[in-house]
Every structure is written in structure tokens, then in C-alpha cells.
Amino acid sequence: MALVIHCHACQKNFTIPEKAKTRIDLEQITGEYFRKVCTNCAAETEYHINDVTAESDKTPMLISSIIGLVVMFGGLFFPRPFIAIGIGGAIMSAGWIAGNAPDGFNQYRAPRSRDIERDRKIREEMKFRKGDTNFNT
């Protein structure tokens, strides 16, 4: 499962390196509001955990399908092929379930809460990073 953010500057999606199964796990890692630099346009923007979406990763589906098919066809040469077919089917279904994990992540939304003083400090810090010395806004 890959976590993706839509960049407001270049209107393209980019993945973030954090690994989390739920938004609550992501909030514990990054906080409710966090800043990321877009890998496409290098724009630094602040995001909320609700701005992150999960996309399915096709790798577990592909690997489990290949292993499941090999077990199924390999089991045809044994005296009890139904056992091997059942095991192969279980391997394939486990991979498909693992690949469809983003549904649980995308269904849950966290309530937005914002501390005004914290918000002002973040804006000042972002201005300081960009070299702006006029903090009177």
C-alpha cells in the first residue's frame, strides 16, 4: 500500500515514505498537520492527514498469484491434488486481500482541529526558510 498526496502547486500526485495502515497510525508518525516537499516540483506545502490517500500496491497480488498458480499446477502431479489446489487458492486470496488494504485507510477521516497560535508559528517558520525577513503579517 502506497500513501499518496496530491500537490496543490503542480497538480500531480507523489508518494510519501511513511508507512501506516490507518490514518491514526499516520497521525502518530507525522502529526495531524505536516509539511512535505513535492517530488515533482519541489514545492513545500503543509498537509493534513485527510489529504493523504492510499493506493493499492499490485506487487503482493502479482507475487501471490504466481505462487498460488505454481502450487496449484504442481499439486496436480501428487496423489491428492485437491489439497494443493486449496492451498494455492488460499495463497492467491491472501495476496488479493493484502493488495486491497487501502479501502480501510481511505474510509476513515480524522476531524480537523487547528491551534491558531501554532498555525502562526508554522507560517513564520516557513517564511524564515524562504528568506523572508518581514514577519509583520
Phi, psi and omega in degrees: 000128180252137177265128189234143175236142176268118182285132180282337183281309184256356178063030177240157178271146173218151182270152176250151186283345182294145178245120179211143179271335179225166176294330178295318176297319179296321179295325178291331180279312189254339188096170183293315176247136180213159180251140176224150175260126180295134179282348180269313186243358178064026177273130178268124183223151175269137181233157173258157181297338176287344178283348181270133174238156180254138176243146183289146178259122184281349183298311179296327178296315182293313182296315181292327177294317180295313180296317179298318178293321178297317179295318180297310182288328176293328180289345179293340182267001178260163183296331180239083185289340183293329178294315180294323178294321177294317179294317178298319177295322178295320178296316180296317182291325178296321178293322179290325177293318179295326180287336181262020181296336183297341181301318179293323179293316185284340182284326184275133175238138180268145176291141180273128174228139186225129175267120186296319180295319177296322179297319179296318179297321179295317179298318179296319179295321179293322177295318180298321179295326181276356177091007179278123181259359179269099183264007183272078178236000000 
